[in-house]
Amino acid sequence: MHDIRTIRAAPEEFDRALARRGLAAKAASLIALDTQRRAAQSALQDCQTRRNELARTIGQQKRAGTDTSVLEAEASELRADMDALEAAAAGAEGDLRRDLEMIPNTLDASVPDGADESANLALKHWGTKRDFDFAAKQHFELGEALGLMDFEGAARLAGSRFTVLRGPLARLERALGQFMLDLHTAEHGYREMSVPSLVNDATAYGTGQLPKFAEDLFRTTDGRWLIPTAEVPLTNLVAGEILPESALPLRMAALTDCFRSEAGAAGRDTRGMLRQHQFRKVELVSIAHPDQSDAEHERMTRAAETVLERLRLPYRRIVLCAGDTGFSAAKTFDLEVWLPGQQAWREISSCSNTRAFQARRMNARFRAANDPKSVAPVHTLNGSGVAVGRALIAVMENYQQADGTIVVPDPLAPYMGGLRLIAPEP
């Protein structure tokens, strides 16, 4: 959510920021609504002041036995005027809020220009692509041949874009999630959390999923929303709070199921488990001081990179361009892992700094240590640390053997009960 005061102070700058996202100028219309709202509120205050004066005068004159009918008629007219002004102020405020809540965050100056993902920039590469002496298979070919990945059974249970994992492959997925949580809590200072998978409207609104992206979510019959990521409940834990400056940064991590309708993804990644309605992800969330959020963004991204480095999965870091950066983000780094079966880089983590955008929506603030009267929005950050299902895909494809078996990476061995090779079950 944008601060209308900032827009009033620099309307041309605001419109230039919108233009970077390919959006039309909005400052003039927003300021016009704000002017209407403020004018109605000011007139309302004047009416209230006059009405209070009339009430005192009428009281005094009645005690003196003086006729007050003229004054009472004026007071009655003022009440009608006040009702109209209250309605006008509320209407302008509602229109202003509805417009503001549909406008994406202002991009950081370092975000490259560009209309779509073709303009994203690769900032670094890590690792060496494995040189296979056989034709590398895709994950679904491996999983089905092993008898451990069942798409037909999942379709009978729930429809398309679901997967059933069996035996050691199910355990490998569990091992990946546990490994990531242990790494982030023990080495990166994140606090493990367990959060609801269902949230209310206010919570989905706070992180920017509502109202703009309702079609991307699943909704229950009682009006709750299935979370698309643990970012939603984790970040909203500070909604409405005023945190002491000394409490920042707050770092939280959670492993949850995530649910996405994949609206608009028809025909994309229909084979396998790259794009699912339900998947697991380790989410990292930081609540940071505004002066530290850029450094926290780099720190969070490095935490996600460490997962891939420990698993020895080649990856690259991408900075998203203006046209590909998400609604709530000011700047986003994506990590893309190499999938030899696809011969392609695929996203496995997305780490974003939303600055004060989400904090203003959820009224999350901090109090300055050196000035108790100074209260300002916190900055919120979120990142995948990383997507468990896509990590499973990456391990399967990068650690596959010529006979279709899969070697268990060394960091996962303690979570696999000694199993070092995934092969068909007897």
VENBELBEL-V314041 format. One line per field, one symbol per residue. phi: phi as a letter, one per 30 degrees, with the letter a starting at -180 (. if undefined). A space follows every 50 residues. Layout:
phi=???
This chain:
phi=.cdddddddbddddddddddcicddbeddddddddddddddddddddddd ddddddddddddddiddcdddddddddddddddddddddddddddddddd dccddddddddddkdaddcdcdcabbicddcdcbddcdedddddddicbb cddddddbjdibbccbhdddddddddddedddddddccidcdbbbdccbc eddddecjdcddceddcccddcjdbdddadeddddddceiccddeddcdc bbbbcbdbbbdhdiceichdcibdbcdbacacccbbcbdedcdddddddd ddddddeddddhcebbcccddedcddeddcabcccccdcdddhadbebab cbcchcddeddchcbbcddcaedcbbddccbbadbbddddddeddeddcd cedjdbddeedcedccijdcbcbedd
